[in-house]
Amino acid sequence: MKKYYSIGEISKIYNISVDTLRHYEKIKLLEPAFRKSTGYRYYSSEQIWKLNNIRNLRGLGLGLEAIKGFLETRSVNSTEKVLDSQLEIVEKELEKFSRLKEELLIKKANLEYFKNNISFGVPQLKNISKRRIIKSKGRVKDDGDIDFKIKLLSIKTLSENDFLFTENEFGGTLSRENFSKKRYDTYEEIFVINNEGTEEGEEIEAGDYVSIYYRGYYSENYRYYEKAKRFIKENELSITGDIFEIFHIDIHTTENSEEYITEIQIPVKKL
């Protein structure tokens, strides 16, 4: 049975680079059993079990300094402490991925709903439940600026995911003044609907809204605002606040702007 292994053999067997093994030696984490006069390093069974431990501990997420400290003072108690700390990390990761799975399922269900269950270009009156929104002040027209502001807002929610992989919907608001003057191309603010259950943001009370969905790029929204205006007049309604545009499907979901789905929500009451 071979007693010593060259650095090249260890590198190949363990699929670990020679540079990494040299770094371990430099920080005195894993030193070879001896060097020949030629400079070649050789490892014994003692270094091999230590390398096994290093790889296992790295797999658990420990840093090199923590591993070094553990190997120098290892005992049943210290091993138990390492396992307990890593179990705690694993539990947190499982919780995070469980939450991500829920968000992905909700997002997928939403996409299916918007693909198959929406009547486009038809205004309707509906009641929308209380919700909490986080706003970013400042008028915007540019898509890049919208993305940046949404990212800043998302930091205030519990979600660690951007745009595509979060259930938090986002959009822009149109002022009543711009609505009345047919200036439909400027958002007063960008917002994220906070579905994370935190107290972050402004609470919007439940109320009645004239809702209309449209497909395509945002520059086409004027057609649907005009339809909504006629619906409001015909049904003797008055506008009670700023208008929400929700970007249900947008550039983050599809390259094809014809697949974009936006919902205009106009808060109203009976005259």
Secondary structure, DSSP 8 states (H G I E B T S, - for coil): ----EEHHHHHHHHT--HHHHHHHHHTTSS--SEE-TT--EEE-HHHHHHHHHHHHHHHTT--HHHHHHHHHS--HHHHHHHHHHHHHHHHHHHHHHHHHHHHHHHHHHHHHHHHHS--BT--EEEEE--EEEEEEEEEE--HHHHHHHHHHHHTTSS----GGG-S--EEEEE-HHHHHTT--S-EEEEEEE--SS-S-SEEE--EEEEEEEEES-GGGHHHHHHHHHHHHHHTTEEE-S-EEEEEEE-TTT-S-GGG-EEEEEEEEEE-
